[in-house]
Amino acid sequence: MDARIREYCVRLARSTRNGGREAVPALHRWVRYGASTRAALGLALSAQALALLRGRAYAIPEDVKEVAPAVLRHRLILSLEAQAEEVNVEGLVRELLMAVEVP
C-alpha cells in the first residue's frame, strides 16, 4: 500500500477523535468516542481487499472511501445528544470523508 493511502487511513481515524490536531470540528458535538488505531488498520486492510477483488494489486483513495462506512460504523460511539437527535453514523462518516483531504 502506498504510504499516502496508509496515511489517509490514519488521518480518517484521527479526525474522529476530539482534541486531536486533525479532529473535524463538525463531529465533536456528535461523537463521544472516536475511532482507534485499529480502525485505521481496518480501513487499510479492507481497502486492500477491495482492490484485490477488483483486480488491482494496489488500493486507491476511492477504495478507502467505499469501505469507510462499514469499517467505522461500529467504531464511532455517538454522544447522547446525537442519539437524542437521531443522528446516524453513516451521515457522520460521509461528513468525515468530505472533511479529510484525499491524497
C-alpha positions in Angstrom: 0.0 0.0 0.0 1.3 3.4 -0.9 2.3 5.5 2.1 -0.1 8.3 1.2 -3.1 5.9 1.2 -1.9 4.5 4.6 -1.6 8.0 6.0 -5.1 8.8 4.7 -6.5 5.9 6.7 -4.7 7.2 9.8 -5.9 10.7 9.2 -9.5 9.5 8.9 -9.3 7.6 12.2 -7.6 10.5 14.0 -10.1 13.0 12.7 -12.9 11.3 14.6 -11.3 11.9 17.9 -11.9 15.1 19.9 -8.9 17.1 20.9 -6.5 15.9 18.3 -4.9 18.3 15.9 -6.6 16.6 13.0 -10.1 16.5 14.6 -13.0 17.5 12.5 -14.9 20.2 14.5 -18.2 19.3 13.0 -18.0 15.8 14.6 -17.2 17.0 18.1 -20.8 17.5 19.0 -21.9 14.1 17.9 -19.0 11.7 18.6 -18.3 10.7 22.2 -15.5 8.2 21.4 -13.8 8.2 18.0 -12.1 5.5 16.0 -8.9 3.9 17.3 -5.7 2.9 15.7 -7.3 -0.5 14.9 -9.9 1.4 12.8 -7.1 2.8 10.7 -5.7 -0.8 10.2 -9.2 -2.0 9.4 -9.6 0.8 6.7 -6.2 -0.1 5.2 -6.8 -3.9 5.1 -10.4 -3.6 3.8 -9.3 -1.2 1.1 -6.6 -3.6 0.0 -9.1 -6.5 0.0 -11.5 -4.4 -2.1 -8.7 -3.5 -4.6 -7.8 -7.2 -4.9 -11.4 -8.2 -5.5 -11.5 -5.5 -8.3 -8.3 -7.0 -9.9 -5.8 -4.4 -8.7 -2.6 -5.0 -6.7 -2.9 -1.6 -5.1 -5.5 0.4 -3.2 -6.7 3.8 -4.2 -8.5 6.5 -2.1 -11.9 5.5 -3.6 -11.4 2.0 -2.1 -10.9 3.6 1.3 -13.9 5.8 0.9 -16.1 2.8 -0.1 -15.1 0.7 2.9 -15.2 3.5 5.4 -18.9 3.3 6.3 -18.7 -0.4 7.0 -15.4 -0.2 8.9 -16.2 2.9 11.0 -19.9 2.2 11.6 -19.4 0.3 14.9 -16.2 2.1 15.9 -17.8 5.5 16.5 -19.7 5.9 19.7 -22.2 8.7 19.4 -22.9 11.2 22.1 -26.2 11.2 24.0 -27.1 14.4 22.1 -26.6 12.6 18.8 -28.7 9.7 19.9 -31.5 12.1 21.1 -31.5 13.9 17.7 -31.3 10.6 15.8 -28.0 11.4 14.1 -26.8 8.4 12.2 -23.2 7.2 11.9 -23.4 6.9 8.1 -24.1 10.6 7.8 -21.2 11.4 10.1 -18.8 9.2 8.0 -19.9 11.0 4.9 -19.1 14.3 6.6 -15.8 12.9 7.7 -14.9 11.8 4.1 -15.7 15.3 2.8 -13.6 17.0 5.5 -10.4 15.0 5.3 -8.2 15.8 2.4 -7.7 13.0 -0.1 -4.1 12.2 -1.2 
